[in-house]
Amino acid sequence: MASTAPKMDRTIEDLTLNVTQEIHVRAPLEATFAALLEQLGPQNDTPEGKPMPLKIEPWPGGRWYRDLGGDNGHFWGHVQAIKRPALLEITGPLFMSYPVVSNVQYRLSEVDGGTLIKFHHKAFGLIQEEHRTGVSKGWNHIHARVREKAESKR
């Protein structure tokens, strides 16, 4: 008979998630930051191209959430810090509806030819394997769309 008892021998690696990326954008800092807010907000979509608009309130303590209408939705996080156009930090569960906390950090800086985004997503909690393996695909898609949006506005 198979045991349904929870796994009790978790390591720190089982409980953490750490994604780090650098995104080079051939667009000015301000345009890149604006594209980031658009993509994290009303222009968000899935890697499969399905719309999944979110709302982001771009001020300290502002919410980041999916509004399904009729007072329904999914809370993703709060803006922990914002310094336009160089920093956006969000803390919360994000897309994970279980005991977990994430810190997402975007640091933008001017570089030769445009903007460099240094991205970090760190999480701690009971992270499901499907999220651990799929998270990079989602972030890669979001960041490619930010790059496209910013570069198209040059």
C-alpha positions in Angstrom: 0.0 0.0 0.0 1.4 3.4 -1.0 1.9 6.0 1.7 0.1 9.3 1.4 2.2 10.9 4.1 3.9 14.2 3.2 7.5 14.1 2.3 9.4 15.1 5.4 13.0 14.9 4.2 13.1 18.1 2.1 16.4 19.9 1.6 16.8 23.7 1.3 17.1 23.2 -2.4 13.6 21.6 -2.5 12.3 24.7 -0.7 13.9 27.4 -2.8 13.7 28.7 -6.4 16.3 31.0 -7.9 16.1 32.4 -11.4 18.6 35.0 -12.7 18.5 36.5 -16.1 20.1 39.4 -18.0 18.0 40.9 -20.8 19.6 43.3 -23.3 17.1 45.7 -24.9 18.0 48.0 -27.8 15.8 50.9 -26.4 16.1 53.7 -23.9 15.7 53.1 -20.2 12.4 54.9 -19.9 10.9 53.0 -22.9 12.1 49.7 -21.5 10.6 50.4 -18.0 7.3 51.4 -19.6 7.2 48.2 -21.7 7.9 46.2 -18.5 4.9 47.7 -16.8 2.7 47.1 -19.8 3.8 43.4 -20.1 3.5 42.7 -16.4 0.1 44.4 -16.5 -2.6 44.7 -19.2 -0.6 43.3 -22.1 0.4 40.1 -20.2 -0.1 36.8 -22.1 0.9 33.2 -21.8 3.7 31.6 -23.7 1.0 30.0 -25.8 -0.2 33.5 -26.8 -3.4 33.5 -24.7 -4.2 36.8 -23.1 -3.8 36.8 -19.3 -4.1 40.5 -18.4 -2.9 41.5 -15.0 -3.2 44.7 -13.1 -0.2 46.3 -11.5 -0.4 49.4 -9.3 3.1 50.9 -9.9 3.7 52.5 -6.5 5.0 51.2 -3.1 2.4 48.8 -1.7 0.5 48.6 -5.0 -1.0 45.3 -5.9 -0.2 43.0 -8.8 -3.1 40.7 -9.5 -5.3 39.1 -12.1 -8.8 40.7 -12.1 -11.5 38.2 -13.2 -14.3 40.7 -12.7 -17.1 40.5 -10.2 -14.6 40.8 -7.3 -12.9 37.6 -8.3 -9.3 37.1 -9.2 -5.9 36.0 -8.1 -3.4 38.0 -6.0 0.2 37.8 -7.2 2.0 40.3 -5.0 2.7 43.8 -3.8 5.1 46.3 -5.2 7.9 46.3 -2.6 10.0 49.0 -4.2 9.9 51.2 -7.2 12.4 53.8 -8.4 11.4 54.8 -12.0 13.0 53.8 -14.4 15.7 51.8 -12.6 14.0 49.4 -10.1 10.9 47.4 -9.7 10.6 44.8 -6.9 7.5 42.7 -6.1 6.9 40.3 -3.3 4.1 37.7 -3.0 3.1 34.2 -4.0 2.9 35.1 -7.7 1.3 32.3 -9.7 1.7 29.8 -6.8 -1.4 29.2 -4.8 0.2 27.4 -1.8 2.6 28.3 1.0 5.3 30.2 -0.7 6.7 33.7 -0.9 8.6 35.2 -3.8 10.8 38.3 -4.4 11.0 39.4 -8.0 13.5 42.2 -8.8 14.1 44.1 -12.0 17.1 46.4 -12.0 17.4 48.4 -15.2 20.5 50.4 -16.3 21.7 52.3 -19.3 24.3 50.5 -21.4 25.9 51.0 -24.7 23.1 50.6 -27.3 20.2 50.5 -24.9 19.2 49.1 -21.5 20.3 46.1 -19.5 17.7 44.4 -17.3 19.0 42.3 -14.4 16.2 40.0 -13.3 16.0 37.9 -10.2 13.1 35.7 -9.0 13.8 34.1 -5.6 11.2 32.0 -3.8 10.9 30.0 -0.6 8.2 27.5 0.3 6.6 24.3 -0.7 7.3 24.8 -4.4 5.6 22.3 -6.7 7.9 20.6 -9.3 5.7 21.8 -12.2 6.3 25.4 -11.2 10.1 24.8 -10.6 10.5 23.4 -14.1 8.1 25.8 -15.9 9.0 29.1 -14.4 11.9 29.9 -16.7 9.7 29.4 -19.8 7.2 31.9 -18.4 9.8 34.5 -17.5 11.6 34.0 -20.9 8.3 34.7 -22.7 7.6 37.9 -20.6 11.1 39.2 -21.1 11.0 38.6 -24.9 7.8 40.5 -25.1 9.2 43.4 -23.0 12.2 43.5 -25.4 9.9 43.5 -28.5 7.6 46.2 -27.1 10.5 48.5 -26.0 12.4 48.1 -29.3 9.3 48.7 -31.4 8.9 52.1 -29.7 12.4 53.3 -30.5 
